[in-house]
């Protein structure tokens, strides 16, 4: 077993590259508001991230056998039942989390995606975590080859 230990935000992380590890793709969406950055003639505030998260989950499930974990960041958790249902039907595990104090909703979404290893009821210390944007659509199974074709 090939492994690596890292110190990250005061936590010791053990990364194991073993064939029995589950792989998790983590996505996150701020469902109360989008980031408000302008890019040319479009703005992120108009992008349908909720819908993108559903399509991205479907695509990850189609091109891989990976688990998909979607964080929904909201201060109104009872307002998004249909979205949660659609994500679960697409194959995702869903965690609803409120906005972290002193951070915006989009920033909290980014933090939660990176801190997915703390979801110990789902993710084991030996699992591999891929963080991805909700609008990063995997096109083919080839994207997963480096994780499954190792000599470990």
Phi and psi in radians as a Rosetta constraint file:
Dihedral C 1 N 2 CA 2 C 2 CIRCULARHARMONIC -1.575 0.35
Dihedral N 2 CA 2 C 2 N 3 CIRCULARHARMONIC 2.262 0.35
Dihedral C 2 N 3 CA 3 C 3 CIRCULARHARMONIC -2.452 0.35
Dihedral N 3 CA 3 C 3 N 4 CIRCULARHARMONIC 2.953 0.35
Dihedral C 3 N 4 CA 4 C 4 CIRCULARHARMONIC -2.621 0.35
Dihedral N 4 CA 4 C 4 N 5 CIRCULARHARMONIC 2.382 0.35
Dihedral C 4 N 5 CA 5 C 5 CIRCULARHARMONIC -1.976 0.35
Dihedral N 5 CA 5 C 5 N 6 CIRCULARHARMONIC 2.322 0.35
Dihedral C 5 N 6 CA 6 C 6 CIRCULARHARMONIC -2.253 0.35
Dihedral N 6 CA 6 C 6 N 7 CIRCULARHARMONIC 2.609 0.35
Dihedral C 6 N 7 CA 7 C 7 CIRCULARHARMONIC -1.758 0.35
Dihedral N 7 CA 7 C 7 N 8 CIRCULARHARMONIC 2.082 0.35
Dihedral C 7 N 8 CA 8 C 8 CIRCULARHARMONIC -2.350 0.35
Dihedral N 8 CA 8 C 8 N 9 CIRCULARHARMONIC 2.042 0.35
Dihedral C 8 N 9 CA 9 C 9 CIRCULARHARMONIC 0.875 0.35
Dihedral N 9 CA 9 C 9 N 10 CIRCULARHARMONIC 0.745 0.35
Dihedral C 9 N 10 CA 10 C 10 CIRCULARHARMONIC 1.412 0.35
Dihedral N 10 CA 10 C 10 N 11 CIRCULARHARMONIC 0.016 0.35
Dihedral C 10 N 11 CA 11 C 11 CIRCULARHARMONIC -1.930 0.35
Dihedral N 11 CA 11 C 11 N 12 CIRCULARHARMONIC 2.437 0.35
Dihedral C 11 N 12 CA 12 C 12 CIRCULARHARMONIC -1.513 0.35
Dihedral N 12 CA 12 C 12 N 13 CIRCULARHARMONIC 2.110 0.35
Dihedral C 12 N 13 CA 13 C 13 CIRCULARHARMONIC -1.852 0.35
Dihedral N 13 CA 13 C 13 N 14 CIRCULARHARMONIC 2.324 0.35
Dihedral C 13 N 14 CA 14 C 14 CIRCULARHARMONIC -1.862 0.35
Dihedral N 14 CA 14 C 14 N 15 CIRCULARHARMONIC 2.125 0.35
Dihedral C 14 N 15 CA 15 C 15 CIRCULARHARMONIC -1.858 0.35
Dihedral N 15 CA 15 C 15 N 16 CIRCULARHARMONIC 2.141 0.35
Dihedral C 15 N 16 CA 16 C 16 CIRCULARHARMONIC -2.002 0.35
Dihedral N 16 CA 16 C 16 N 17 CIRCULARHARMONIC 2.176 0.35
Dihedral C 16 N 17 CA 17 C 17 CIRCULARHARMONIC -1.763 0.35
Dihedral N 17 CA 17 C 17 N 18 CIRCULARHARMONIC 1.309 0.35
Dihedral C 17 N 18 CA 18 C 18 CIRCULARHARMONIC -2.067 0.35
Dihedral N 18 CA 18 C 18 N 19 CIRCULARHARMONIC 2.635 0.35
Dihedral C 18 N 19 CA 19 C 19 CIRCULARHARMONIC -1.154 0.35
Dihedral N 19 CA 19 C 19 N 20 CIRCULARHARMONIC -0.335 0.35
Dihedral C 19 N 20 CA 20 C 20 CIRCULARHARMONIC -1.578 0.35
Dihedral N 20 CA 20 C 20 N 21 CIRCULARHARMONIC -0.050 0.35
Dihedral C 20 N 21 CA 21 C 21 CIRCULARHARMONIC -1.199 0.35
Dihedral N 21 CA 21 C 21 N 22 CIRCULARHARMONIC 2.431 0.35
Dihedral C 21 N 22 CA 22 C 22 CIRCULARHARMONIC -1.403 0.35
Dihedral N 22 CA 22 C 22 N 23 CIRCULARHARMONIC 2.650 0.35
Dihedral C 22 N 23 CA 23 C 23 CIRCULARHARMONIC -1.954 0.35
Dihedral N 23 CA 23 C 23 N 24 CIRCULARHARMONIC 2.327 0.35
Dihedral C 23 N 24 CA 24 C 24 CIRCULARHARMONIC -2.070 0.35
Dihedral N 24 CA 24 C 24 N 25 CIRCULARHARMONIC 2.329 0.35
Dihedral C 24 N 25 CA 25 C 25 CIRCULARHARMONIC -1.808 0.35
Dihedral N 25 CA 25 C 25 N 26 CIRCULARHARMONIC 2.148 0.35
Dihedral C 25 N 26 CA 26 C 26 CIRCULARHARMONIC -1.884 0.35
Dihedral N 26 CA 26 C 26 N 27 CIRCULARHARMONIC 2.273 0.35
Dihedral C 26 N 27 CA 27 C 27 CIRCULARHARMONIC -2.129 0.35
Dihedral N 27 CA 27 C 27 N 28 CIRCULARHARMONIC 2.766 0.35
Dihedral C 27 N 28 CA 28 C 28 CIRCULARHARMONIC -2.582 0.35
Dihedral N 28 CA 28 C 28 N 29 CIRCULARHARMONIC 2.546 0.35
Dihedral C 28 N 29 CA 29 C 29 CIRCULARHARMONIC -2.413 0.35
Dihedral N 29 CA 29 C 29 N 30 CIRCULARHARMONIC 2.249 0.35
Dihedral C 29 N 30 CA 30 C 30 CIRCULARHARMONIC -1.440 0.35
Dihedral N 30 CA 30 C 30 N 31 CIRCULARHARMONIC 1.924 0.35
Dihedral C 30 N 31 CA 31 C 31 CIRCULARHARMONIC -1.553 0.35
Dihedral N 31 CA 31 C 31 N 32 CIRCULARHARMONIC -0.187 0.35
Dihedral C 31 N 32 CA 32 C 32 CIRCULARHARMONIC -1.510 0.35
Dihedral N 32 CA 32 C 32 N 33 CIRCULARHARMONIC -0.490 0.35
Dihedral C 32 N 33 CA 33 C 33 CIRCULARHARMONIC -2.864 0.35
Dihedral N 33 CA 33 C 33 N 34 CIRCULARHARMONIC 2.632 0.35
Dihedral C 33 N 34 CA 34 C 34 CIRCULARHARMONIC -1.673 0.35
Dihedral N 34 CA 34 C 34 N 35 CIRCULARHARMONIC 2.825 0.35
Dihedral C 34 N 35 CA 35 C 35 CIRCULARHARMONIC -1.091 0.35
Dihedral N 35 CA 35 C 35 N 36 CIRCULARHARMONIC 2.571 0.35
Dihedral C 35 N 36 CA 36 C 36 CIRCULARHARMONIC -2.003 0.35
Dihedral N 36 CA 36 C 36 N 37 CIRCULARHARMONIC 1.199 0.35
Dihedral C 36 N 37 CA 37 C 37 CIRCULARHARMONIC -1.975 0.35
Dihedral N 37 CA 37 C 37 N 38 CIRCULARHARMONIC 2.329 0.35
Dihedral C 37 N 38 CA 38 C 38 CIRCULARHARMONIC -1.546 0.35
Dihedral N 38 CA 38 C 38 N 39 CIRCULARHARMONIC 2.364 0.35
Dihedral C 38 N 39 CA 39 C 39 CIRCULARHARMONIC -2.255 0.35
Dihedral N 39 CA 39 C 39 N 40 CIRCULARHARMONIC 1.763 0.35
Dihedral C 39 N 40 CA 40 C 40 CIRCULARHARMONIC 1.112 0.35
Dihedral N 40 CA 40 C 40 N 41 CIRCULARHARMONIC -2.219 0.35
Dihedral C 40 N 41 CA 41 C 41 CIRCULARHARMONIC -1.574 0.35
Dihedral N 41 CA 41 C 41 N 42 CIRCULARHARMONIC -0.019 0.35
Dihedral C 41 N 42 CA 42 C 42 CIRCULARHARMONIC -2.066 0.35
Dihedral N 42 CA 42 C 42 N 43 CIRCULARHARMONIC 2.844 0.35
Dihedral C 42 N 43 CA 43 C 43 CIRCULARHARMONIC -2.274 0.35
Dihedral N 43 CA 43 C 43 N 44 CIRCULARHARMONIC 2.628 0.35
Dihedral C 43 N 44 CA 44 C 44 CIRCULARHARMONIC -1.123 0.35
Dihedral N 44 CA 44 C 44 N 45 CIRCULARHARMONIC -0.420 0.35
Dihedral C 44 N 45 CA 45 C 45 CIRCULARHARMONIC -1.146 0.35
Dihedral N 45 CA 45 C 45 N 46 CIRCULARHARMONIC -0.291 0.35
Dihedral C 45 N 46 CA 46 C 46 CIRCULARHARMONIC -1.772 0.35
Dihedral N 46 CA 46 C 46 N 47 CIRCULARHARMONIC -0.053 0.35
Dihedral C 46 N 47 CA 47 C 47 CIRCULARHARMONIC -1.351 0.35
Dihedral N 47 CA 47 C 47 N 48 CIRCULARHARMONIC 2.395 0.35
Dihedral C 47 N 48 CA 48 C 48 CIRCULARHARMONIC -1.449 0.35
Dihedral N 48 CA 48 C 48 N 49 CIRCULARHARMONIC 1.278 0.35
Dihedral C 48 N 49 CA 49 C 49 CIRCULARHARMONIC -1.071 0.35
Dihedral N 49 CA 49 C 49 N 50 CIRCULARHARMONIC -0.602 0.35
Dihedral C 49 N 50 CA 50 C 50 CIRCULARHARMONIC -1.077 0.35
Dihedral N 50 CA 50 C 50 N 51 CIRCULARHARMONIC -0.820 0.35
Dihedral C 50 N 51 CA 51 C 51 CIRCULARHARMONIC -1.152 0.35
Dihedral N 51 CA 51 C 51 N 52 CIRCULARHARMONIC -0.693 0.35
Dihedral C 51 N 52 CA 52 C 52 CIRCULARHARMONIC -1.057 0.35
Dihedral N 52 CA 52 C 52 N 53 CIRCULARHARMONIC -0.680 0.35
Dihedral C 52 N 53 CA 53 C 53 CIRCULARHARMONIC -1.092 0.35
Dihedral N 53 CA 53 C 53 N 54 CIRCULARHARMONIC -0.657 0.35
Dihedral C 53 N 54 CA 54 C 54 CIRCULARHARMONIC -1.155 0.35
Dihedral N 54 CA 54 C 54 N 55 CIRCULARHARMONIC -0.844 0.35
Dihedral C 54 N 55 CA 55 C 55 CIRCULARHARMONIC -1.135 0.35
Dihedral N 55 CA 55 C 55 N 56 CIRCULARHARMONIC -0.703 0.35
Dihedral C 55 N 56 CA 56 C 56 CIRCULARHARMONIC -1.109 0.35
Dihedral N 56 CA 56 C 56 N 57 CIRCULARHARMONIC -0.711 0.35
Dihedral C 56 N 57 CA 57 C 57 CIRCULARHARMONIC -1.059 0.35
Dihedral N 57 CA 57 C 57 N 58 CIRCULARHARMONIC -0.826 0.35
Dihedral C 57 N 58 CA 58 C 58 CIRCULARHARMONIC -1.019 0.35
Dihedral N 58 CA 58 C 58 N 59 CIRCULARHARMONIC -0.733 0.35
Dihedral C 58 N 59 CA 59 C 59 CIRCULARHARMONIC -1.194 0.35
Dihedral N 59 CA 59 C 59 N 60 CIRCULARHARMONIC -0.745 0.35
Dihedral C 59 N 60 CA 60 C 60 CIRCULARHARMONIC -1.066 0.35
Dihedral N 60 CA 60 C 60 N 61 CIRCULARHARMONIC -0.696 0.35
Dihedral C 60 N 61 CA 61 C 61 CIRCULARHARMONIC -1.189 0.35
Dihedral N 61 CA 61 C 61 N 62 CIRCULARHARMONIC -0.517 0.35
Dihedral C 61 N 62 CA 62 C 62 CIRCULARHARMONIC -1.326 0.35
Dihedral N 62 CA 62 C 62 N 63 CIRCULARHARMONIC -0.690 0.35
Dihedral C 62 N 63 CA 63 C 63 CIRCULARHARMONIC -1.638 0.35
Dihedral N 63 CA 63 C 63 N 64 CIRCULARHARMONIC -0.074 0.35
Dihedral C 63 N 64 CA 64 C 64 CIRCULARHARMONIC -2.658 0.35
Dihedral N 64 CA 64 C 64 N 65 CIRCULARHARMONIC 3.004 0.35
Dihedral C 64 N 65 CA 65 C 65 CIRCULARHARMONIC -1.803 0.35
Dihedral N 65 CA 65 C 65 N 66 CIRCULARHARMONIC 0.386 0.35
Dihedral C 65 N 66 CA 66 C 66 CIRCULARHARMONIC -1.323 0.35
Dihedral N 66 CA 66 C 66 N 67 CIRCULARHARMONIC 2.695 0.35
Dihedral C 66 N 67 CA 67 C 67 CIRCULARHARMONIC -1.437 0.35
Dihedral N 67 CA 67 C 67 N 68 CIRCULARHARMONIC 2.549 0.35
Dihedral C 67 N 68 CA 68 C 68 CIRCULARHARMONIC -2.075 0.35
Dihedral N 68 CA 68 C 68 N 69 CIRCULARHARMONIC 2.226 0.35
Dihedral C 68 N 69 CA 69 C 69 CIRCULARHARMONIC -2.053 0.35
Dihedral N 69 CA 69 C 69 N 70 CIRCULARHARMONIC 2.111 0.35
Dihedral C 69 N 70 CA 70 C 70 CIRCULARHARMONIC -1.978 0.35
Dihedral N 70 CA 70 C 70 N 71 CIRCULARHARMONIC 2.167 0.35
Dihedral C 70 N 71 CA 71 C 71 CIRCULARHARMONIC -1.636 0.35
Dihedral N 71 CA 71 C 71 N 72 CIRCULARHARMONIC 2.168 0.35
Dihedral C 71 N 72 CA 72 C 72 CIRCULARHARMONIC -1.818 0.35
Dihedral N 72 CA 72 C 72 N 73 CIRCULARHARMONIC 2.064 0.35
Dihedral C 72 N 73 CA 73 C 73 CIRCULARHARMONIC -1.748 0.35
Dihedral N 73 CA 73 C 73 N 74 CIRCULARHARMONIC 2.102 0.35
Dihedral C 73 N 74 CA 74 C 74 CIRCULARHARMONIC -2.786 0.35
Dihedral N 74 CA 74 C 74 N 75 CIRCULARHARMONIC 2.623 0.35
Dihedral C 74 N 75 CA 75 C 75 CIRCULARHARMONIC -1.765 0.35
Dihedral N 75 CA 75 C 75 N 76 CIRCULARHARMONIC 0.148 0.35
Dihedral C 75 N 76 CA 76 C 76 CIRCULARHARMONIC -2.289 0.35
Dihedral N 76 CA 76 C 76 N 77 CIRCULARHARMONIC 1.191 0.35
Dihedral C 76 N 77 CA 77 C 77 CIRCULARHARMONIC -1.088 0.35
Dihedral N 77 CA 77 C 77 N 78 CIRCULARHARMONIC -0.418 0.35
Dihedral C 77 N 78 CA 78 C 78 CIRCULARHARMONIC -1.412 0.35
Dihedral N 78 CA 78 C 78 N 79 CIRCULARHARMONIC -0.086 0.35
Dihedral C 78 N 79 CA 79 C 79 CIRCULARHARMONIC -1.563 0.35
Dihedral N 79 CA 79 C 79 N 80 CIRCULARHARMONIC -0.082 0.35
Dihedral C 79 N 80 CA 80 C 80 CIRCULARHARMONIC -2.168 0.35
Dihedral N 80 CA 80 C 80 N 81 CIRCULARHARMONIC 0.543 0.35
Dihedral C 80 N 81 CA 81 C 81 CIRCULARHARMONIC -0.958 0.35
Dihedral N 81 CA 81 C 81 N 82 CIRCULARHARMONIC -0.833 0.35
Dihedral C 81 N 82 CA 82 C 82 CIRCULARHARMONIC -1.084 0.35
Dihedral N 82 CA 82 C 82 N 83 CIRCULARHARMONIC -0.612 0.35
Dihedral C 82 N 83 CA 83 C 83 CIRCULARHARMONIC -1.182 0.35
Dihedral N 83 CA 83 C 83 N 84 CIRCULARHARMONIC -0.782 0.35
Dihedral C 83 N 84 CA 84 C 84 CIRCULARHARMONIC -1.033 0.35
Dihedral N 84 CA 84 C 84 N 85 CIRCULARHARMONIC -0.783 0.35
Dihedral C 84 N 85 CA 85 C 85 CIRCULARHARMONIC -1.076 0.35
Dihedral N 85 CA 85 C 85 N 86 CIRCULARHARMONIC -0.763 0.35
Dihedral C 85 N 86 CA 86 C 86 CIRCULARHARMONIC -1.113 0.35
Dihedral N 86 CA 86 C 86 N 87 CIRCULARHARMONIC -0.696 0.35
Dihedral C 86 N 87 CA 87 C 87 CIRCULARHARMONIC -1.167 0.35
Dihedral N 87 CA 87 C 87 N 88 CIRCULARHARMONIC -0.743 0.35
Dihedral C 87 N 88 CA 88 C 88 CIRCULARHARMONIC -1.113 0.35
Dihedral N 88 CA 88 C 88 N 89 CIRCULARHARMONIC -0.739 0.35
Dihedral C 88 N 89 CA 89 C 89 CIRCULARHARMONIC -1.125 0.35
Dihedral N 89 CA 89 C 89 N 90 CIRCULARHARMONIC -0.504 0.35
Dihedral C 89 N 90 CA 90 C 90 CIRCULARHARMONIC -1.339 0.35
Dihedral N 90 CA 90 C 90 N 91 CIRCULARHARMONIC -0.258 0.35
Dihedral C 90 N 91 CA 91 C 91 CIRCULARHARMONIC 2.002 0.35
Dihedral N 91 CA 91 C 91 N 92 CIRCULARHARMONIC 0.140 0.35
Dihedral C 91 N 92 CA 92 C 92 CIRCULARHARMONIC -1.592 0.35
Dihedral N 92 CA 92 C 92 N 93 CIRCULARHARMONIC 2.667 0.35
Dihedral C 92 N 93 CA 93 C 93 CIRCULARHARMONIC -1.602 0.35
Dihedral N 93 CA 93 C 93 N 94 CIRCULARHARMONIC 2.395 0.35
Dihedral C 93 N 94 CA 94 C 94 CIRCULARHARMONIC -2.094 0.35
Dihedral N 94 CA 94 C 94 N 95 CIRCULARHARMONIC 2.314 0.35
Dihedral C 94 N 95 CA 95 C 95 CIRCULARHARMONIC -2.104 0.35
Dihedral N 95 CA 95 C 95 N 96 CIRCULARHARMONIC 2.177 0.35
Dihedral C 95 N 96 CA 96 C 96 CIRCULARHARMONIC -1.710 0.35
Dihedral N 96 CA 96 C 96 N 97 CIRCULARHARMONIC 2.278 0.35
Dihedral C 96 N 97 CA 97 C 97 CIRCULARHARMONIC -2.398 0.35
Dihedral N 97 CA 97 C 97 N 98 CIRCULARHARMONIC 2.498 0.35
Dihedral C 97 N 98 CA 98 C 98 CIRCULARHARMONIC -1.416 0.35
Dihedral N 98 CA 98 C 98 N 99 CIRCULARHARMONIC 2.863 0.35
Dihedral C 98 N 99 CA 99 C 99 CIRCULARHARMONIC -1.120 0.35
Dihedral N 99 CA 99 C 99 N 100 CIRCULARHARMONIC 2.371 0.35
Dihedral C 99 N 100 CA 100 C 100 CIRCULARHARMONIC -1.302 0.35
Dihedral N 100 CA 100 C 100 N 101 CIRCULARHARMONIC 2.379 0.35
Dihedral C 100 N 101 CA 101 C 101 CIRCULARHARMONIC -0.947 0.35
Dihedral N 101 CA 101 C 101 N 102 CIRCULARHARMONIC 2.363 0.35
Dihedral C 101 N 102 CA 102 C 102 CIRCULARHARMONIC 1.319 0.35
Dihedral N 102 CA 102 C 102 N 103 CIRCULARHARMONIC 0.096 0.35
Dihedral C 102 N 103 CA 103 C 103 CIRCULARHARMONIC -2.141 0.35
Dihedral N 103 CA 103 C 103 N 104 CIRCULARHARMONIC 2.622 0.35
Dihedral C 103 N 104 CA 104 C 104 CIRCULARHARMONIC -1.295 0.35
Dihedral N 104 CA 104 C 104 N 105 CIRCULARHARMONIC 2.911 0.35
Dihedral C 104 N 105 CA 105 C 105 CIRCULARHARMONIC -1.081 0.35
Dihedral N 105 CA 105 C 105 N 106 CIRCULARHARMONIC -0.835 0.35
Dihedral C 105 N 106 CA 106 C 106 CIRCULARHARMONIC -1.068 0.35
Dihedral N 106 CA 106 C 106 N 107 CIRCULARHARMONIC -0.639 0.35
Dihedral C 106 N 107 CA 107 C 107 CIRCULARHARMONIC -1.188 0.35
Dihedral N 107 CA 107 C 107 N 108 CIRCULARHARMONIC -0.717 0.35
Dihedral C 107 N 108 CA 108 C 108 CIRCULARHARMONIC -1.039 0.35
Dihedral N 108 CA 108 C 108 N 109 CIRCULARHARMONIC -0.709 0.35
Dihedral C 108 N 109 CA 109 C 109 CIRCULARHARMONIC -1.048 0.35
Dihedral N 109 CA 109 C 109 N 110 CIRCULARHARMONIC -0.757 0.35
Dihedral C 109 N 110 CA 110 C 110 CIRCULARHARMONIC -1.126 0.35
Dihedral N 110 CA 110 C 110 N 111 CIRCULARHARMONIC -0.736 0.35
Dihedral C 110 N 111 CA 111 C 111 CIRCULARHARMONIC -1.100 0.35
Dihedral N 111 CA 111 C 111 N 112 CIRCULARHARMONIC -0.777 0.35
Dihedral C 111 N 112 CA 112 C 112 CIRCULARHARMONIC -1.101 0.35
Dihedral N 112 CA 112 C 112 N 113 CIRCULARHARMONIC -0.679 0.35
Dihedral C 112 N 113 CA 113 C 113 CIRCULARHARMONIC -1.073 0.35
Dihedral N 113 CA 113 C 113 N 114 CIRCULARHARMONIC -0.736 0.35
Dihedral C 113 N 114 CA 114 C 114 CIRCULARHARMONIC -1.262 0.35
Dihedral N 114 CA 114 C 114 N 115 CIRCULARHARMONIC -0.542 0.35
Dihedral C 114 N 115 CA 115 C 115 CIRCULARHARMONIC -1.624 0.35
Dihedral N 115 CA 115 C 115 N 116 CIRCULARHARMONIC 0.374 0.35
Dihedral C 115 N 116 CA 116 C 116 CIRCULARHARMONIC -1.021 0.35
Dihedral N 116 CA 116 C 116 N 117 CIRCULARHARMONIC -0.480 0.35
Dihedral C 116 N 117 CA 117 C 117 CIRCULARHARMONIC -1.040 0.35
Dihedral N 117 CA 117 C 117 N 118 CIRCULARHARMONIC -0.310 0.35
Dihedral C 117 N 118 CA 118 C 118 CIRCULARHARMONIC -1.336 0.35
Dihedral N 118 CA 118 C 118 N 119 CIRCULARHARMONIC -0.147 0.35
Dihedral C 118 N 119 CA 119 C 119 CIRCULARHARMONIC -1.446 0.35
Dihedral N 119 CA 119 C 119 N 120 CIRCULARHARMONIC 1.160 0.35
Dihedral C 119 N 120 CA 120 C 120 CIRCULARHARMONIC -1.190 0.35
Dihedral N 120 CA 120 C 120 N 121 CIRCULARHARMONIC -0.240 0.35
Dihedral C 120 N 121 CA 121 C 121 CIRCULARHARMONIC -1.309 0.35
Dihedral N 121 CA 121 C 121 N 122 CIRCULARHARMONIC -0.231 0.35
Dihedral C 121 N 122 CA 122 C 122 CIRCULARHARMONIC -2.058 0.35
Dihedral N 122 CA 122 C 122 N 123 CIRCULARHARMONIC -0.831 0.35
Dihedral C 122 N 123 CA 123 C 123 CIRCULARHARMONIC -1.799 0.35
Dihedral N 123 CA 123 C 123 N 124 CIRCULARHARMONIC 2.209 0.35
Dihedral C 123 N 124 CA 124 C 124 CIRCULARHARMONIC -1.490 0.35
Dihedral N 124 CA 124 C 124 N 125 CIRCULARHARMONIC 2.731 0.35
Dihedral C 124 N 125 CA 125 C 125 CIRCULARHARMONIC -1.023 0.35
Dihedral N 125 CA 125 C 125 N 126 CIRCULARHARMONIC -0.432 0.35
Dihedral C 125 N 126 CA 126 C 126 CIRCULARHARMONIC -1.604 0.35
Dihedral N 126 CA 126 C 126 N 127 CIRCULARHARMONIC -0.042 0.35
Dihedral C 126 N 127 CA 127 C 127 CIRCULARHARMONIC -1.290 0.35
Dihedral N 127 CA 127 C 127 N 128 CIRCULARHARMONIC 2.766 0.35
Dihedral C 127 N 128 CA 128 C 128 CIRCULARHARMONIC -1.781 0.35
Dihedral N 128 CA 128 C 128 N 129 CIRCULARHARMONIC 2.354 0.35
Dihedral C 128 N 129 CA 129 C 129 CIRCULARHARMONIC -2.060 0.35
Dihedral N 129 CA 129 C 129 N 130 CIRCULARHARMONIC 2.212 0.35
Dihedral C 129 N 130 CA 130 C 130 CIRCULARHARMONIC -1.882 0.35
Dihedral N 130 CA 130 C 130 N 131 CIRCULARHARMONIC 2.151 0.35
Dihedral C 130 N 131 CA 131 C 131 CIRCULARHARMONIC -1.678 0.35
Dihedral N 131 CA 131 C 131 N 132 CIRCULARHARMONIC 2.343 0.35
Dihedral C 131 N 132 CA 132 C 132 CIRCULARHARMONIC -2.466 0.35
Dihedral N 132 CA 132 C 132 N 133 CIRCULARHARMONIC 2.630 0.35
Dihedral C 132 N 133 CA 133 C 133 CIRCULARHARMONIC -1.292 0.35
Dihedral N 133 CA 133 C 133 N 134 CIRCULARHARMONIC 2.633 0.35
Dihedral C 133 N 134 CA 134 C 134 CIRCULARHARMONIC -1.118 0.35
Dihedral N 134 CA 134 C 134 N 135 CIRCULARHARMONIC -0.376 0.35
Dihedral C 134 N 135 CA 135 C 135 CIRCULARHARMONIC -1.823 0.35
Dihedral N 135 CA 135 C 135 N 136 CIRCULARHARMONIC 0.385 0.35
Dihedral C 135 N 136 CA 136 C 136 CIRCULARHARMONIC -1.770 0.35
Dihedral N 136 CA 136 C 136 N 137 CIRCULARHARMONIC 1.716 0.35
Dihedral C 136 N 137 CA 137 C 137 CIRCULARHARMONIC -1.597 0.35
Dihedral N 137 CA 137 C 137 N 138 CIRCULARHARMONIC 2.011 0.35
Dihedral C 137 N 138 CA 138 C 138 CIRCULARHARMONIC -1.192 0.35
Dihedral N 138 CA 138 C 138 N 139 CIRCULARHARMONIC 2.313 0.35
Dihedral C 138 N 139 CA 139 C 139 CIRCULARHARMONIC -1.647 0.35
Dihedral N 139 CA 139 C 139 N 140 CIRCULARHARMONIC -0.485 0.35
Dihedral C 139 N 140 CA 140 C 140 CIRCULARHARMONIC -2.675 0.35
Dihedral N 140 CA 140 C 140 N 141 CIRCULARHARMONIC 2.912 0.35
Dihedral C 140 N 141 CA 141 C 141 CIRCULARHARMONIC -1.165 0.35
Dihedral N 141 CA 141 C 141 N 142 CIRCULARHARMONIC -0.300 0.35
Dihedral C 141 N 142 CA 142 C 142 CIRCULARHARMONIC -1.020 0.35
Dihedral N 142 CA 142 C 142 N 143 CIRCULARHARMONIC -0.438 0.35
Dihedral C 142 N 143 CA 143 C 143 CIRCULARHARMONIC -1.124 0.35
Dihedral N 143 CA 143 C 143 N 144 CIRCULARHARMONIC -0.412 0.35
Dihedral C 143 N 144 CA 144 C 144 CIRCULARHARMONIC -1.629 0.35
Dihedral N 144 CA 144 C 144 N 145 CIRCULARHARMONIC -0.142 0.35
Dihedral C 144 N 145 CA 145 C 145 CIRCULARHARMONIC -0.990 0.35
Dihedral N 145 CA 145 C 145 N 146 CIRCULARHARMONIC -0.762 0.35
Dihedral C 145 N 146 CA 146 C 146 CIRCULARHARMONIC -1.049 0.35
Dihedral N 146 CA 146 C 146 N 147 CIRCULARHARMONIC -0.499 0.35
Dihedral C 146 N 147 CA 147 C 147 CIRCULARHARMONIC -1.393 0.35
Dihedral N 147 CA 147 C 147 N 148 CIRCULARHARMONIC -0.442 0.35
Dihedral C 147 N 148 CA 148 C 148 CIRCULARHARMONIC -1.809 0.35
Dihedral N 148 CA 148 C 148 N 149 CIRCULARHARMONIC -0.220 0.35
Dihedral C 148 N 149 CA 149 C 149 CIRCULARHARMONIC -1.901 0.35
Dihedral N 149 CA 149 C 149 N 150 CIRCULARHARMONIC 0.767 0.35
Dihedral C 149 N 150 CA 150 C 150 CIRCULARHARMONIC -1.712 0.35
Dihedral N 150 CA 150 C 150 N 151 CIRCULARHARMONIC 2.891 0.35
Dihedral C 150 N 151 CA 151 C 151 CIRCULARHARMONIC -1.610 0.35
Dihedral N 151 CA 151 C 151 N 152 CIRCULARHARMONIC 0.124 0.35
